[in-house]
Amino acid sequence: MQDYPIEERPYEKFQHYGSSALTDTELLAILLRTGTSKMNVMELSRTLLTYFQEAPLNGKQPSLLTLYQFSYEELQKISGIGQVKAIQILALVDLCKRMVKTRYKQGQKANSPASIADYFMEELRHKREECFIIVFLDAKCKMLGNEVISTGSLTASIVHPREVYKCAVQRSAHSIIALHNHPSGDPTPSEEDCQITGRLKQAGDIIGIPLLDHIIIGDGIYCSLKEESYL
């Protein structure tokens, strides 16, 4: 960074002009602190923020959303990112997810599909594989908690009512809401989604723990199967 004018170095720029004057690349560079012998910290930061883009290097636009896509192992494959920096980056990502949830207190009422979708949006929208979650509700539709039932491509054999309702009984749930993401970003329900929903609804009606909704998370948008009359 010694080649950069003082006023263009991230730390000094932050001190003089505040965080709003810095680009995403510069803010990440502050967190990373150092680069490598072949790449300064600004170049390393840009490499991270354009890592999964297929466009030519000079056409890539840095995006903080890229950080959501990294695994711990993938980060350490990048020259200049060791264990410490990988952990720092993933900790930052998780803090961002948790900050979104801070406005929802324990016992938050699930009073609309939008409120549930909003709660889980940042956690699920960037995942590269499908993640199926069950939200447990009490008699007043307050959230008792949630549990990941499966990850990977969803099939009726993987998301089995037995596993779902075993968890619901253990949590003393009065009702449940199913929720999963579509890595494509399009929340349109598939035939498999509808089949899983139907099986869970039938099992819930028999057991006495009804399935209130199945919400599919896309990239910033969602689909409620109840609102769309699939349930």
C-alpha positions in Angstrom: 0.0 0.0 0.0 3.0 2.3 0.1 2.5 3.0 -3.6 -0.9 4.5 -2.8 -1.2 8.3 -2.0 -1.8 8.6 1.7 -5.3 10.0 1.1 -6.2 6.9 -0.9 -5.1 4.4 1.7 -8.1 2.7 3.4 -7.2 3.5 7.0 -6.3 7.1 6.3 -9.3 7.6 4.1 -11.5 6.2 6.8 -10.0 8.6 9.4 -10.3 11.7 7.2 -13.7 11.1 5.5 -15.5 8.3 7.4 -16.7 4.9 6.4 -19.3 6.2 3.9 -16.5 7.5 1.7 -14.9 4.0 1.3 -15.8 1.4 -1.3 -16.6 -2.2 -0.4 -13.1 -3.2 -1.5 -11.5 -0.6 0.7 -13.7 -1.6 3.8 -12.7 -5.3 3.3 -9.1 -4.3 2.9 -9.2 -2.7 6.4 -10.4 -6.0 7.8 -7.8 -8.0 5.9 -5.0 -5.6 6.9 -2.2 -7.2 4.8 -1.8 -8.7 1.4 1.0 -10.9 0.0 4.4 -10.3 -1.6 2.7 -10.5 -5.0 -0.6 -8.8 -4.2 -1.3 -5.8 -2.0 -4.3 -5.8 0.4 -6.5 -3.8 -2.0 -5.8 -6.4 -4.8 -6.5 -9.2 -2.4 -9.8 -7.6 -1.3 -10.9 -7.2 -4.9 -9.9 -10.8 -5.7 -12.2 -12.0 -2.9 -15.1 -9.8 -4.0 -15.0 -11.0 -7.6 -13.9 -14.6 -6.9 -17.0 -16.4 -8.3 -17.7 -14.1 -11.2 -17.1 -15.4 -14.7 -16.6 -12.1 -16.5 -13.1 -11.0 -17.6 -11.1 -9.5 -14.7 -11.4 -6.0 -16.0 -15.2 -6.4 -16.3 -15.8 -7.8 -12.8 -17.6 -5.6 -10.3 -16.8 -6.2 -6.7 -19.7 -7.4 -4.6 -19.9 -8.0 -0.9 -22.5 -10.7 -1.5 -19.7 -12.8 -2.8 -18.5 -13.3 0.8 -21.7 -15.3 1.5 -20.7 -17.9 -1.0 -17.3 -18.9 0.5 -16.7 -21.9 2.7 -13.8 -22.1 5.1 -11.9 -24.4 2.8 -12.4 -22.3 -0.3 -11.1 -19.2 1.5 -7.9 -20.9 2.4 -7.2 -21.9 -1.2 -6.8 -18.2 -2.0 -3.2 -17.0 -1.7 -3.0 -14.5 1.2 -5.9 -16.0 3.1 -4.8 -18.2 6.0 -6.8 -19.7 8.8 -7.1 -16.4 10.8 -8.3 -14.3 7.9 -10.7 -17.1 6.8 -12.2 -17.2 10.2 -12.4 -13.4 10.4 -14.3 -13.2 7.1 -16.7 -15.9 8.0 -17.3 -14.3 11.4 -18.1 -11.0 9.6 -20.6 -12.8 7.4 -22.3 -14.5 10.3 -22.5 -11.2 12.2 -24.2 -9.6 9.3 -26.8 -12.4 9.3 -27.3 -12.1 13.0 -27.7 -8.3 12.8 -30.6 -8.8 10.5 -32.3 -11.0 13.1 -31.7 -8.7 16.1 -35.0 -6.9 15.5 -36.8 -10.2 16.1 -36.9 -11.2 19.7 -37.2 -14.7 21.0 -40.9 -15.4 20.9 -41.5 -13.2 17.8 -45.0 -13.9 16.4 -45.1 -15.5 13.0 -48.0 -13.3 12.0 -47.4 -13.4 8.3 -45.3 -15.3 5.6 -43.4 -12.0 5.0 -42.2 -11.8 8.6 -40.9 -15.4 8.5 -39.3 -14.9 5.1 -37.7 -11.7 6.3 -36.2 -13.4 9.3 -34.5 -16.2 7.3 -33.8 -14.2 4.1 -30.1 -13.4 4.7 -29.4 -16.8 6.2 -30.8 -18.7 3.2 -30.7 -16.5 0.0 -27.0 -16.9 -0.6 -26.6 -20.7 0.0 -25.5 -22.8 -2.9 -27.4 -25.9 -1.8 -31.0 -26.3 -0.6 -31.6 -26.1 3.1 -34.9 -27.3 4.6 -35.8 -25.7 7.9 -38.8 -26.3 10.2 -40.0 -23.4 12.4 -41.8 -24.5 15.6 -44.7 -22.3 16.9 -46.6 -22.3 20.2 -50.4 -21.9 20.6 -50.1 -18.1 20.1 -48.0 -18.5 16.9 -44.8 -17.4 18.7 -41.6 -18.9 17.5 -40.2 -21.6 19.8 -37.2 -22.1 17.6 -36.2 -23.8 14.4 -34.2 -26.7 13.1 -32.4 -27.7 9.9 -33.9 -31.0 8.7 -31.8 -31.5 5.6 -29.4 -30.0 3.2 -28.8 -30.8 -0.5 -31.4 -31.5 -3.2 -34.8 -32.0 -1.6 -36.7 -35.2 -2.2 -39.6 -36.7 -0.5 -37.4 -39.4 0.9 -35.0 -36.9 2.5 -37.6 -34.6 4.0 -39.6 -37.3 5.7 -42.6 -36.4 7.9 -41.3 -38.8 10.6 -38.1 -36.7 11.1 -40.0 -33.4 10.9 -42.7 -34.3 13.4 -40.3 -36.1 15.8 -38.6 -32.7 16.2 -41.9 -30.9 16.5 -43.1 -33.2 19.3 -39.7 -32.8 21.1 -40.2 -29.0 20.9 -43.8 -29.3 22.1 -44.8 -27.4 19.0 -48.5 -26.5 18.5 -47.9 -25.9 14.8 -45.0 -25.7 12.3 -43.9 -23.8 9.2 -41.7 -25.4 6.6 -39.1 -23.2 4.9 -36.4 -23.8 2.3 -34.3 -22.0 -0.3 -33.8 -22.2 -4.0 -30.2 -21.5 -4.9 -31.3 -20.4 -8.4 -32.9 -17.4 -6.7 -36.3 -18.2 -8.2 -38.7 -19.2 -5.4 -41.3 -20.8 -7.8 -42.3 -24.1 -6.2 -41.4 -27.3 -8.0 -43.5 -30.4 -8.3 -41.3 -32.0 -5.6 -41.9 -29.0 -3.3 -45.6 -29.4 -3.7 -45.4 -33.2 -3.0 -43.3 -32.6 0.2 -45.8 -30.0 1.3 -48.7 -32.3 0.8 -47.1 -35.2 2.7 -46.2 -32.9 5.6 -49.8 -31.4 5.7 -51.3 -34.9 5.8 -49.0 -36.1 8.6 -49.6 -32.9 10.6 -53.4 -33.2 10.3 -53.2 -36.7 11.7 -50.7 -36.0 14.5 -52.4 -32.7 15.5 -49.5 -30.4 14.7 -50.7 -28.6 11.6 -48.4 -27.3 8.8 -49.4 -23.6 8.5 -47.2 -22.8 5.5 -44.3 -23.8 3.3 -42.2 -20.7 2.4 -39.6 -20.9 -0.4 -36.8 -18.3 -0.2 -35.3 -16.9 -3.4 -32.8 -14.1 -3.9 -34.5 -11.3 -2.0 -38.0 -12.7 -2.8 -40.1 -15.5 -1.4 -43.1 -17.7 -2.3 -45.7 -18.7 0.3 -47.4 -21.9 -0.8 -50.3 -21.0 1.4 -50.7 -17.6 -0.2 -50.4 -19.2 -3.6 -53.1 -21.8 -2.7 -50.8 -24.8 -2.9 -51.6 -25.5 0.7 
